[in-house]
């Protein structure tokens, strides 16, 4: 067992040597070198590193507050964190977050969830970019490779582990990811980046920013291509990609506290795929998964003299997909949303915030083997929320609120929450919360028919063809959550942030077999028997666990972070009742260790060590036969060099140094799993 987890031994020796070398070169003697004239890496700041009063978040209460005093399990991935990690996608950047399960199915598709229920379409995690949701109502969840924004312009990513339904509405059940881009006033320089690496990967990126009067703006464009993780180590699976992307942001100061913010993005690309034979075995290349996306959001913000604030937001997107999923079918989705929010103080001890939103989805599909029984359907959603933050004195704050929503599938739902935070002193914070959140069904859970691969019937020459189907009566999944957390700073060198939770789920959607229709012969083929199972909400479950983050400043040029997450998830059943009921699709434990080492003003080294416990994934290719993935250790290394002058900054990034390849996640009905392989890339960037 130890060999399967900690192999190869030589890797650990190498890691020890690397860290030992870094300790020597980043010692005070090395750090005391004469400063360079060019812009470079400065010593680590205690205030920046420990994320205290200077680190402001907006996702917990929908207005600015200190992270240290927030009544939620929140973590911030800063723009510097993203740059240090060498991430090339949002999924890569999110690997830094404690308690967040990030796993690649192949080079393009990722499964990302918080506190359980992971999958390519993890439908209990809500993701937003500058206020507009990534959530797709067709499948549920987020298609990460479509919404991969321009990383140099990301200011921070705020990740809430736990429910956010009282502010953000349906599907913010186990977490909220809020991606916030930089004000265009902060990007009024030109940027050019070029990278290339193994598997024929290449990327070109450019940004132009400027200002005209009170209007600042930026535009960006990127193009990338690569052969993915296929090839021999990937068993010749096709997961290549090509992506063209462009976008803009403008910030217009209209005076008198009024500001107009607009942003938008265009994406067009494809990713590779393979077809399957009737028995589920690979059958060669298949039409590529192609998608085109256009989105935009405009927000009018007003700050009033009495300290209150309001905004009106209008957002829309259109997404066209050709999806090779159990056959090939096409989907078209158009979304329009309006939202208003107002925050004010009716009393010195109260801060009230209210808001309302209206959203309309128009969906059209062209069927393949997967059939949507309703091909044209509009889904309307209307909602509103109210929240009151009450100062109870003695460094204690109580927040009460609720969201009320009505949607065209399941009607009206309520999502209340209560949060309390107490500052024991300047270095210690204690918080607790009780919340209710709702996960509404997607189109695929309401109106789809999915044929599975055949299984033997026991009768010679006759097979059973299982079909998963829906009857348009799917209901909401309801979750009640209890959370608590504690933050503590120990002097200037160590800080801890821990959280624990218990979640109770009612009405989980699944094909448990409680609505199985009688097996009938196929009238067109006497060698086939048809077995239809309808989706139901008869499944319940619970989860408990916790996450912890320890940040350590070893010396003025070396900072480290260690985070760990534990999860126990149990449900009453799953696909036809044949799969494990405990921790399905999620590891029981994960940990991550990252070091940021400024060797001198020109050289920064960032090694990251991540370990994941074993995972059991469901298989729709072989129903009832789960796929068990071994534990794996992942080692990534980023080396950044700033030569100064007119020379470009250079970054060398190596991923998955622990082994040649390993599987991180299997969801074979959506994508044939491709082992994650060792990869290298070199990036050159220049601001001018």
Buried (B, 14 or more C-beta within 10 A) or exposed (E): EEEEEBEEEEBBEEBEEBBEEBBEBBBEEBBEEEEBEEEBBEEBEBEBBBBBEEBBBBBBBBBEBBBBBBBBBBBBBBBEBBBBBBBBBBBBBBBBBBBBBBBBBBBBBBBBBBBBBBBBBBBBBBBBBBBBBBBBBBBBBBBBBBBBBBBBBBBBBBBBBBBBBBBBBBBBBBBBBBBBBBBBEBBBEBBBBBBBBBBEBEBBBBBBBBEEEEBBBBBBBBBBBBBBBBBEBBBEBBBBBBBBBBBBBBBBBEEEEEBBBBBBBBBBBBBBBBBBEEEBEBEEBBBBBBBBBBBBBBBBBBBEEEEBBBBBBBBBBBBBBBBBBBBBBBBBBBBBBBBBBBBBEEEEEEBBBBBBBBBBBBBBBEBBEBBBBEBEBEBEBBBBBBBBBBBEEEBEBBBBBBBBBEBBBBEEBEBBBBBBBBBEEEBBBBBBBBBBBBBBBBBBBBBBBBBBBBBEBEEEEBBBBBBBBBEEBBBBBBBBBBBBBBBBBEEEBEBBBBBBBBBBBBBBBBBBBBBBEEEEEEEEEEBBBBBBBBBBBBBBBBBBBBBBBBBBBBBBBBBBBBBBBBBBBBBBBBBBBBBBBEBBBBBBBBBBBBBBBBBBBBBBBBBBBBBBBBBBBBBBBBBBEBBEBEBBBBBBBBBBBBBBEEEBBBBBBBBBBBBEBBBBBBBBBBBBBBBBBBBBBEBBBEBE
